[in-house]
């Protein structure tokens, strides 16, 4: 073939998917070893003329190319091999598709349609208020409760955080001087040994009001006692003489129904009324004022203190009272409810 192929010509540089080998032939050379190629994807040029696979050369083992006719010394043999590659794992620009792993974008992403995601992570933690739409802005459809959440800007220009509605109630209580704020309830009592309240907070409340709703004894003819604690409810003072009434009697509790004991028969409603504890955080005696009615055994409902006109009792300690416990002199509380309110500092 050397007689008619012609002189050597240059071969342009291949693209990245091509591998090119250039050899200067020796006299009568037919074997060109160790070139490395993909079988079926190789082209051989001799002095710029493309040879015919299977006619002018053989390339079947991926390593050696064998010329059918020996080359002339100085002939330029160029072997170009095309590597295999896949394009199936792509997302079409025109038709779209799905990425199954992470995608990083260094520039902006602009979408004319909706963006759907399982979660949204915003690097600087902010979303413009005009773009914030919580569940379409639909009404909650129920009364607000303490556990409901709202979004607040912590510190004005700080971090957006969630807060419970109970915190809002506490805040409102501190801003409305002298207002009364619900603190706790015993819940519906049923054969309970006692009902204790430890929600005292001198930084928020001056005084406390305990409302008694049909508190019935499990044992007939009982007096309802209220004992003070100065250690947050770890123990309650039941010592006779540590309490005093306005008519000079020593006692062992804040007096609630001293004149008449409460019955427990069917149709007898127990004790109804209020106990007010005034300024228990003061370094003075803690005063308690009771206003209650009692349903005695086999009798009509009567004023709890009757003609003796007991209006107040005092706990004779200058240590701050910070818990109260209600219990009957004997036996459990069969039923009823007691609630605690705080009179907010003015």
Secondary structure, DSSP 8 states (H G I E B T S, - for coil): -HHHH-S--------TTEEEEEEE--TT--EE-S----TTSEEEEETTEE--BTTTEE--SSS-EEESS---TT-EEEEEEE------S--BTTTB----S----SS----SS----S----TTS---GGG--SGGG----S---TT-EEEEEETTTTEEEEEEHHHHHHHHHHHSTT-EEEEEE--SEEEES-EEE----TTTEEEEEEEEEEEEESSSSB-EEEEEESSTTS--B--TTSEEETTS-EESSEESSSSS-B--STT---EEEEEEEE-TTSSS-EEEEEEEEEE-TTS-EEETTGGG---EEEE---S---EEEEEESSS-EEEEEEEEEEEE--
